[in-house]
Amino acid sequence: QVQLVESGGGLVQPGGSLRLSCRASGGIFRLYAMGWYRQAPGKQRELVADITSGGSTNYADSVKGRFTISRENAKNTIYLQMNSLKSEDAAVYYCKLKRGPSNYWGQGPQVNVSS
């Protein structure tokens, strides 16, 4: 059974940085596409960034140039480096692993951006 454990959320001031981590267990991590999604109150969950098994990345327009997704297969972990954070980035951030037709989700750390 695939499990995802996230860490790194918290409160940061506008313009600040945070790094989220998501560690996977229960599968052959290097084979899977992974991604970060977020959901703000009253809004639908949206893609933030994703990364293929080969390391190709894709970003939402709203975070391009500010966020970086990466993966470290030796640690079964993906990261989301978030720089120049804005108030509109505040949300619950979810890690997703795609294995075949199935999607697995992490628990969703909260990211708050406020002065």
Disulfide bonds with the S-S distance in Angstrom:
Cys22-Cys95 2.07
